[in-house]
Amino acid sequence: MSQCNENDEKSECAAKIIVLVGVGLMLMVVAVMAFAAGEPTGHAAARWDPLHFKPAIEQADDKECLVCHAEVLKPSVRALSPAGVRADKAIAWYQTLDVYSDNQDTFHRRHLVGELAKKYMNLRCNTCHQGHDPRDEAPGTSKTAQADGYTLRKQVDPKTCLMCHGQFNYEVMGLPGPWAQHGETFGNNCLMCHEGIRTARHNVNFLKPQAIEAAGRESADNCYGCHGGRAWYRIPFPYPRHAWDGMDKDVPDWAKNRPTGSEPRFLLDVWIPPSVAPAAAPPATPAPAAKTSSRKAKPQSRPAVARKASKSSYVRIQTVKGSQHVSQI
C-alpha cells in the first residue's frame, strides 16, 4: 500500500509540473503576440524609429514629427526667471532688431509659428533635422549608420543654421566694413546695388521669395536680419552664385569655388519678382517663305518669347549632367 501511495504522489507532482509549464508557455506566447500586435513604446524604442533616418526623414511631414515632439511648439517662456526678472521687462537678443515685434518665445516657435516665420519662411522639421545615429551620434561609424546628412554629435548640421545666422560678408561686396557701421553710406538701401546684382535669390523651398523681396523694398533692416543681424557664427555663409540676367562672365576669385546652385533638397519651382524677371523679348517676326526644293528641309525650332514682366513669373531649375539650367515658365 505504501508503494502505491508513493507512486500516486509522484504522478500528482508530475501533473502539477506539466500544468505549470504549460501555463507559463501560454503566458509567454500571449505576451509575444501582444508585443508584436502593438507599436513599441518608450523613448528607447522610439529613437530607432525609421522616421529618424534617411530616406524616410526626407519625406516626413511635420505632423508625423509632432506626434512625439509636440512640446516644441507649446509656449514655455517663463513669465518670471529664477532670478526674478520679468520676461515682459527684459529684451532677448533676438528682440534687439526693429523687425522683431513679438514677445519672447522659444526657439522652435520662433522658427515655425512666429510672426516672422509665417511671413517670410516656410521651414519644416526636416529642413534642419536630417537624422542622426542614436548609438553615438557620429556618421559612418558602423555598417548600419547613416553615412551623411548630419554632423558629429549634432542634431542639426551647423551649415544649415549658417544660411540665416552667418556674418555679413562685406569683404566680397567691396564695402568698407559691416553694414551696421556703413549702411548709411548706401542710404540704408540694399537694393541700391542688388536691384541688378545677384537678382536670382531666395528661391528655395524653406523661404517665401515674394514676401522677402517686398520686405526688402520696405526696409534694409528686413534684409539685414538674416544677413548679419542675427549672426550666431563668426563666418558668413558661402551662398550659391546662381546665374542672373546680365551676369558678368568673369568670375571673381572669391566666387571660383562657390556652387552655382542650391542643395537639391532645397530646389523648387520658384517665384521671381517682376523687378528682377528677365525683360520681355520683342515678338518674333515670321520668316519669309522658303523656296521649294527637292531636298527635305530641316525643321526649325520655334523662337522663344519671354513672358511679360508685368506679372509674377516662375522658373524651373533642372539638373542636366551636373549643371544647373534655369528656364522661365
Residue pairs with C-beta under 8 A, 6 or more apart in sequence:
40 46
46 68
47 134
48 134
50 56
51 57
51 60
51 64
51 65
52 131
52 132
52 134
53 131
53 146
54 130
54 131
54 146
54 149
57 126
57 129
57 130
57 131
58 126
58 130
58 265
60 125
60 126
62 112
62 124
62 125
65 125
65 126
65 129
66 72
66 73
66 125
69 125
72 106
72 108
72 109
72 112
73 108
73 109
73 112
73 113
75 105
75 106
75 109
76 106
77 87
77 103
77 104
77 105
77 106
78 87
79 86
79 87
79 88
80 86
80 87
81 87
81 90
87 103
87 104
88 103
90 104
92 104
94 100
94 110
94 230
95 104
97 221
97 224
97 225
97 229
97 230
98 221
99 116
99 219
99 221
99 222
99 225
100 116
100 225
101 115
102 110
102 114
102 115
102 116
105 114
110 116
110 117
111 117
111 121
111 123
112 123
116 225
117 123
119 208
119 211
119 215
120 207
120 208
120 211
120 212
120 215
121 206
121 207
121 208
122 205
122 206
122 207
122 208
123 206
124 206
127 160
127 206
128 156
128 157
128 160
128 161
129 155
129 156
130 149
130 150
130 156
130 157
131 146
131 149
131 150
132 146
132 150
132 154
132 155
133 139
133 141
133 142
133 145
133 146
133 150
135 141
135 142
135 145
136 153
137 150
137 152
137 153
137 154
138 145
138 152
138 153
139 145
139 146
139 147
139 148
139 149
139 150
139 151
139 152
140 147
140 148
149 157
150 156
150 157
151 157
151 158
158 233
159 237
161 232
161 233
162 232
162 233
162 235
162 237
163 237
163 239
164 226
164 230
165 226
165 230
165 231
165 232
165 233
166 227
166 228
166 231
166 232
166 233
166 235
166 236
166 237
167 228
167 231
167 233
167 234
167 235
167 236
168 178
168 179
168 180
168 224
168 227
168 228
168 229
168 231
168 236
169 236
170 176
170 177
170 178
170 179
170 182
171 254
172 252
172 254
172 255
173 193
175 182
176 182
176 185
178 228
179 220
179 224
179 227
179 228
180 224
180 228
180 229
183 220
183 224
186 192
186 193
188 219
188 220
188 221
189 220
190 216
190 220
190 223
190 224
191 216
191 217
194 201
194 216
195 275
195 276
196 246
197 244
198 241
198 242
198 244
199 244
199 245
199 276
200 242
200 243
200 244
200 272
200 276
200 326
201 209
201 242
202 209
202 212
202 213
203 209
203 242
203 262
203 268
203 270
203 271
203 272
203 315
203 317
204 262
204 266
204 267
204 268
204 270
205 266
205 267
205 268
206 266
209 270
209 271
209 272
209 273
210 271
210 273
210 312
212 222
213 273
213 275
213 276
214 273
215 222
215 223
216 222
216 223
221 229
228 236
238 258
238 259
239 258
240 258
240 259
240 260
240 261
240 262
241 251
241 255
241 258
241 259
241 260
242 260
242 261
242 262
242 324
242 326
243 260
243 324
243 326
244 276
245 276
245 278
245 279
260 323
260 324
261 267
261 317
261 319
261 324
264 319
267 317
268 317
269 314
269 315
269 316
269 317
269 329
270 314
270 315
270 317
271 312
271 313
271 314
272 312
272 313
272 314
272 315
272 328
273 312
274 309
274 310
274 311
274 312
274 313
277 307
277 309
277 313
277 328
278 306
278 309
278 328
279 306
279 309
280 306
280 307
280 308
280 309
281 304
281 305
281 306
283 305
284 303
284 305
287 300
290 297
306 328
307 313
307 328
313 328
313 329
314 328
314 329
315 326
315 327
315 328
315 329
316 326
316 327
316 329
317 324
317 325
317 326
318 324
318 325
318 327
319 325
